[in-house]
Amino acid sequence: MELQLILTIPVLLFAVITHEVAHGYVAYLCGDNTAKLQGRLTFNPIPHIDVFGTLLFPLILIITKAPILFGWAKPVPVNPWNLRNPKKHHLYVSLAGISANLMLAVLCTLGYGLYVNLFHPSTVNDLVLQVFYFGIRINVILAVFNIMPIPPLDGSWVLFHLLPEHLANTYRKIFPYGFPILVLLLLTNVLQNIIIPIYNVILQFLSAILSLIV
């Protein structure tokens, strides 16, 4: 338990910060400097930490031996009206965090394989291998969790911008109720039952990549 805490909390912290920085940086590239002005385009964890989402909630999941581990940082502020093309660029911003986590998962997979080839660790409990192991899984679960089309998750904005205008406006009406809906789906394990199969498919794909390296 102690080793898992020592390794997973920093890996999760880095993953959620990268997720938020990606949102802010893509917004900045597309014309919105709100996150930059508020000092959120940084990997310093202090501006990003949400006490419950970044620390307490993941700790509860670890202690209760939940099948998946995830959390969140303070959302990076984005003003869509500052974007040069609000609809298209807000879609890019919404996808940025998910894409960043998937890229980290791929990098951790490559790192795992290269480390095995270069250093031939004698056990899978090697600390570096464990960091890569948790890095793969945490980043995949964050990507899959955030692509769910439930407000306030990123997937809700992705779906909003992909829907025809009349359907998007109808869908937007559920946004004020998104967080209670999300909590209900988590408490009833409905969301986990959707997330875990997708999570496993992506892990199988990354395992296939790893098998080509090791």
N, C-alpha and C positions, 0 to 999 in steps of 0.2 A: 504493500500500500504506500509506504513512504517513498519508494523509488518511483512508483507510478505518479505520485503527486509531484515529486521533484522534476520529472521529465515532462509530464503532460501539461501542467499549468503554463510553463514558459512557452511550450510549442503552441498551445492554444492561444496564448496572449499574442504571440507573433502572427499567428494566422488571422486573428480577428482584426489586428491593427493593419496588417497588409490589406485586408478586405476593405477597410474604411479609407485608407490612404489611396487605394486604387480608385474608389468612387471620387474622392476629392481631386485627384490628379487628372482624371479624364474630364471632370467638370472644368478644371482649370484650362486644359487644352482646348476645350470647346467654348471657352469664353466666360465662365463663371469663376471668379477668384474668391468667393465667399470663404471656402475652407482654408485657402492660403492666408487670407487676412486674419482668420481666427486661429492661426497657428496649428492647423490640423494636418498639414502635409508633412508630418514628422513621424519617425518611428520611436520617438520618446513615448513610453507608455502612459505617462501621467495624464496628458490631455485626453486620452482615449478611454481610460478605464471607467467602466460602469460597475460599481461595487457589486450589484446583484448579478448582472449578466456576464461579467468577465471573471468574477471570483467566486461568489457564493453559489450560483446555479451550477457551474461545472463541478464544484466541490461536492454538492449534493448528489450529482449524477455519479461521481466516482465512489462516494461512500455507499450509495445504494446499489452499486454495481449495475448501473443502467447499461443496456446493450449498445448505446451510442453516447458519444460525448460531444457536446457543442456548447457554445455560449455566444456572447456578442459584446461589442464595444459600443461606446456612445456613437450614434449615427453622425457621420460627417454632414455638416449643413450644405445644402445645394439649393440654389435659387434657379429654377428652370427658366425663368424669364430673362436671366442674364446670358443664357446659352444662345449661340448664334442661330441655331435651328432647334427651338425648344422641344419639339416632338421627337425628332430623330436623335438629337444629342442626349436628351434625357433617357432614351432607350439605351444608348451606349453607356451612360453613367450607371444605369441600373444593372447592366450586364457586367460592369467592370469588376465588382467585388467577387462575383461568382467565377469569372474568368481568372482572376488573380489566384483564388484558392485552387482551382484546377491546375493552373500552371505550377503552383507550389507542390501539389501532389505529384505531378510528373517529375519535377526537379528532385523531390525526395526519393522517388522511385529510381531515377538515374543515379542519385547519390548513393543509395543503398547498394545498387549493383556495382558501381565503381569501387566503393569501399571494400566490398567482398573480394573483388578481383585483385585489388592492390594490396590489401593487408591480411586477407585470409583469416578473419577472426575465428577463434576456436568455438564460439558459442553464439547463439542468436540473442543471448542476454547481454552481449557486448553493448556498452552504453551508447556508442555512436550509432550502432544498428537500431537500438531502441528509439533514439531520437528520430531517425529516418522512418521507422515503423509507425510511430505515433504521428509524425508529420504527414505521412500518406493518408492515414485514416481520418485524422482530424480535419484536414483540408477537404477531403472528399465529402465528409458529412456536412461541413459548413456549406459547400457548394450546393449539395442536393437540398439541404434544409432551406437555403435562401432562394432557390429557384421555385419553391412552392408558391402558387398564386394566391397567397393569403396575406392581406395587409397586416403588418407593415413590412413584410418580407419583400426582397427585391423582385421576386417573381410576380408580385401583384402589379408593379409598375411595368414590367415587361409585357404582361398580358394586356394591361390597360392600353399601352401604345400600339399593340398589334391588333387589337379589336377594331372593327368599324366604329365610327364615331358614336352612333346611336347605342350600340352595345356597350361601348366604353363608358358612356355617361351613366348607363344603368348600373354597370359593374361598380363604378365609383361610389355609388350610394351605400355600399357595404363597408367602405373604408373606415368610417368612424367606429364600426363594430368589429374591426379586424382583430384587435388584440384579444378581446374576450373569446372570439371564435378560435383563435390560435391556441389559447390556453386550454379551452375545452377539448380541442382535437388532441393536444398533447396528453392531457389527463386521462382521456379515454383510449389512448394508444392508437387512435385512428391514423394520426399523422406518422407515427413510427412504422405502422404497417405499410404505408405508402413509400416512406423514405428508404427503409432497409433494403427492399428488393432492388431499387435503383442504385443504392450505395454498393450492394454486392456486385452488380453488373459492372460498375466502374472499377471496383477492386479487381475483378477478374481480368478486365482489359489491362490494368496496370501490371497485374501479375504476368500477363502474357508478354508485356514489354520487358519486365524484369527477367523472364526466362531467356530472352534473347541476349541479355547482357551477362548473366552469371553462368 
